[in-house]
Amino acid sequence: MGVNIGYVGIDHHHRDPYFAVASQLDATVTAVCEPGRRVDVANIAAMDDRPDEVTTEGQDASELVAGAAVYEDPHELVADETVDVVWITYRSDETPAIIESAVENGVHVISEKPIARTADDLAAVAERAKEAGVTVSPTMYYRRNPVAMELRDRVSEGFFGDVWTVDGRFNASQLSFRDTDHYIYDRETSRGGALQWVGPHWVDMMPWILDDPIARVNAQFHEAEEADVEAGAVLQFETEDGTLGTYHTGYYLSDRGKDTHFGLYGTDAQALTPLHHDSLQHEPTVPLDITSEHPDWTAAPKRTVEFEFTYDRFPAWGDFVQDYFEDYFAGYETGDVPATVDDALQLLRVLDAAYESGERGGWVDVAD
């Protein structure tokens, strides 16, 4: 028997890609909601307020939600007894209250990262969810990226030895490509810009690869002219085990797509890779260049592994995103999901420390 999904936040740039995901699950969208607006499910594609370049060509969202109940109030949607999971792509300042209502009604949650503006906004709700046995999960789908998974496995096996440092870059298209009147680019609603929206993917992914949480950060921000949030950010960070890292993220590109890099440097081996791929880029593979001092590698100390990325099930970014959501829906009833609400809280604590560092300068410890 399939899962019944209630979807909150139709006016969001990830709507079409996520509807493409849902169409390939054993699931039915039985309810939809754009808070404060009456959605016409027969003509949902006509909603053109979404702020990003991400779309899924050929996906008719109207077919997926045909017959769905329509709500203007998300709290009424999660009280609908037919809904098993609420899928949220809505404004960060109001999402925790929707999750609280979902928990009260025993409805599980999958929500666009970072779920809330700050860790304090999510903490109490997260505790209630865990006490009630309700799964709340953020969209941290790089945990199912095959290159990231390969690196995590090698780190856990000790292949790299002691990891000295990591560096990452995740840059996206300029704000001129985006509708900056949308709420995700509003400081009061979202708290931040590039670091809060693009940046979280790798702020989560880098310590996940290391299995070593970020303990303190030092951040600087490049403020945007088109919006009251930052256009970009540079972070220095240190993990609990002492690995040093740098991360650069921003709305900088004069073209669509992504500019990405990840490097890992250990005592026994090093790795370099762009790690990310999407259908806006031109090559179907992502290289992982590894240099090792291991005796087994003496004949060829530097090797390149090519990861083939496929787009049959998820044309927008790659099938690993579909894998992430399939894993969530396979495990939400037991809590066996790729990322938990505690992972979302840890991400927000790192972001909290970064924005505090940007305001007052210097290093800031990540809260426990």
N, C-alpha and C positions, 0 to 999 in steps of 0.2 A: 504494500500500500504506500503510495507516494506521500510526500510532505506537502502541506498547504502553507504557502508563503504569503505574508502581508508585506507589501513594499511601501516604504515611506520615503518620500523625497524624489518625486518624478522630475523636478526641475534641477537636474544635476548632470554634469558632463560624463559621468560613468553610467548613466542609466542604460543607454543602448548596449554597451558592452556587457553589463550585468544581466540585462534581459536576454542577451545571447547565451550567457552562461546558464541561466534558468531554463531556457528552452531545451537544453540538453541534459537536464537533471530529471530524475523521477519525481517531478514536482509540479504543482499547479499554483499560479498566482491567483489567489481567491479574493484578495482585497488590495486596494491601492489608495494612496493618500499623498496629496501635496497640501500640507497644512495651510488652511485659510483659503484654499481654492478648490473649485469643483472641477475635477478632471474629466474630460470627455474621453473615455476609454476607446471609443470608436475612431478617434482622430488624435491619438496621443502623439504621433509623430509631428503634429503641427506645433507642438510646444518647442519653440526655438530660442528659449532664454538661456540655454546651457552655455557655460562660459569657456569651454575648452575646445580644442580641435579634435578630441577623441570621438569618433563615431564608429558604428559598425554597419558597413554597407550591406544591403540585402536583408537586414533583419527588420521585419515588420512588427514593431512592438504591439501594435493594436491587436494582432492575432493572439499574442501571448496572454493578454489581459482581457480578452473578450469574455464577458460574463462576470468579471470581477466586481465585487462590491466596492463602492466608491465612498471614501470618507474624507471629510475636511479636517477632522480632529484625529491626530494619531493616537491619542489615548483611548478613543473609542475603537479604533482599529485593533489595538492589541487586546481589547476586551471581547473581540469577536471570537466566539468559541470554536470557529472553524480554523483559526490560524494557529499553526504549530511554531513557525519561525517568523520573526519580523526582520526584514532586510532593510537597513537604514542607510540612506545617502542624503543626510540632511545637515543642517547647520549645527556647528559644534556646541554652541551655547545652549541649545535646546535638546540635543540628543540625550544627555544623561537623564533628563526627566522622562523622556519617552521610554528609555530602558528601565527606569524605576517602575513605570506602569506595566511594562512587559513582565518584569519579575513578579509583581503582585498578581499577575494573571497566569503565571507559569508558562510564559511564552519565551522561547529561546531567541537569541539575538546574533545576527551577523551585521556588523556596522562598519561603514567606511572609517578608516583611520583618520585622525588619531582618536576619534570617538568623543573627545571633550576638549575644551580650551586648555585646561590645566589638570594636573593630577588631583588636586583637591576637589575639583568638580566631579570627578568620577569615583573617588575612593570609597565613599559611604555606599554608593550604589553597587560597587563591585563586591563589597563585603556582603550586602544583602543577597546578591545573586548567588554567591558561593554558598551561603547558608541555606538558600532555598533550592539548591541544586539546579539552577538555571544557567545554561551556558551562554556567556557573552564573549564574542570573539571579534577582533579587529581584522581588517583586510591587509594582512602582512604577507602578501603572496610570494615575495622573494624567498620565503622559506621553502618553497617548492620549485625554485629555479634550479635546474640541474647542475649548473656550474657552482652555485652557492652550496648545494648539497654535497658535491664532490669535495669542495674545499673544507667544509665542516667535518666530513668523514676523515679526511687526511689529517686535519688538526687533532681530532680526537685520538687518532692512531699514533700521534707523535711524529708524523712524517716530517714536519717542519722544525722539530726540536723546540727550543724556547722561541716564542714569537716575540721579536723585538718591536716591530711597528707595522701598522697597516695605513693605507691611504685610499681615500675614495673620492669619486667625483660623479655627480648626477645633476646634469644641467638640462633644462627643458626650454621650450620656445618662449620668446619674449612676451611680455604682457600685452603688446600690441596685437597679438593673435587671440586675445581673450577678452571676454566681456567683464571688464573690471568693475562694473556696477553690480555684479553678482555678489551675493553675501559671502562667498568664500574669500573675497578680497577685502573684506571689511574688518578692521581691527577689533571692534567691539564684539563682533560675531565669532571671529575665528582666532583672534589673538595674534596670529602671524601669517606670513605669506609663504615664500619658497621653503623655508625650513619646516613650517607647520604642515604644508600640503605635499610638496614634492619630496622634501628631505626625509620624512619619517621612514620611508621604505628602507633606506640604507642606514639610518640611525639605528633601526632595529636589526637589519641584516648583518652588519659588521660585527657587533658583539655576539650575535647568534652563531655566526661561523666560528668565532673563538670560544664559544660557551663561557664567556667571561664578561660580566656586566660592566658598563661604563660607570666609573666612580666619580670623575670630576671633569669639568669642561672649561674652556676659555673660548669665547665666541665674539665675533665681530659681524656686523650686518651692513648691507648696502641697501639703503632705503629706496623705495620706488617713487618715481614722479607721477605715475598713472594711478596709484592707489595709496592708501594709508597703511600698507603693510610692506615688509621688506621684499626687495627684488632678489636678494641673494644673501648667503651667509657662508662664513668660513669658521669651522670648529677645530680646535685642538682638543684632544681628550686623552684620558688615561683610564685604563681598565682596572678592576680590582686586583688583578695579578701583575699589573705594572706595564702592560703593553701600551705603547704610545701610538696615537693615531691622529690623522688629519682628515677633514671632510669638507668638500666644497660643493655647494648646491645653489642653483639660482635659475631665474627666468632670463636667460642670457642669449639664447640662440636666435639667429635671424632666419631660421628655417624650422619646419616642423620635425618632430622626432626627438631623440635624446642624444646627449653626449656623455658617455659614461666611462669609468675606469675604476678598477679595484686592484690594489697591490698588497701583497702579504710577504713580509720579510722575516725569516727565522734563522736560527743558528745553523740549521742543516739544509734548508731549502727555501726557495722563493717562488712566488707565483704572481703572474700578471695577466689580467683579463679585462675586457670591457664588461663582461658578465651580463649586461642587459642586451635585449634585442626586441625590436617590434617591427611590424609590417611596414612602417614608414621608412625603415632603413633598407639597404639594398642587398645584403648578403644573408643567406639562410643559415649560416653557421656562426657560432661564437667561439673564438679560440681561447684556450687556457694554456699559457706558456709557463712551464715549470722547470726550474733549475735546481738540481739536487746534488748534495755531496754523498749521498748514500752509495755504498759499495756496489750495489746492483746497477747503478746508473753510470759506472765509470766509462762504459763504451759510448754513451750518449748522455752526458750530464744535463743537456738542455733538450726538452721535448715539448711538443705542442699537441694538445688534445683538442680536437674539433668537436664541439657539441652541435648537433643538428637540431635546429628549432623548427617546430611544426606549427601550423596555424589552422588545421582542419577544424578543430573544435573551438578555437578562440581566435578569430582573425585579427582582433585589434592589437594584442600584445604577444601572443604565443600561448601554446596549449598548457604551459605550466600554470597559468592562472586558472584555467579550467580545473586542473588537478587540485589546486588549492581548495576551490569551492567544493569539489566532489569529496575531498577528505573532510571538510567541515560537515557537510550534510550526511556523510557516513558515520560521523562520530559525535554529533552535537548532543544526542540523548544521553551519552555516557560522559561527556566532557573530553573525549579523546579527539582533540582538534589541533590543527597546526600551530595556532596562537591563541592564548587565553586572555582573560581580562587582566590577569596579573602582568602579562607581557605588555598589554596596552598601558597599564599604570607605570611600568618601568620606562616605557618610551616617553610618556608624558613627563615623568620626573626628569629625564635627561633634557627634554625641551624646556621645562621650567628653569633648569639650571642654566641652559644656554641663553635664554632671554634675560635672565637676571644678570648673567655675565655681560651681555651686550649693554645693559642699562648702567651698570656700575663699574664695569671693567674688571679684569683679572680673572683668576680661577674661582670657580664655584663648585662646591661639592654637590653631588647628586643625592637627594634626600633618600633615606631608607624607606 
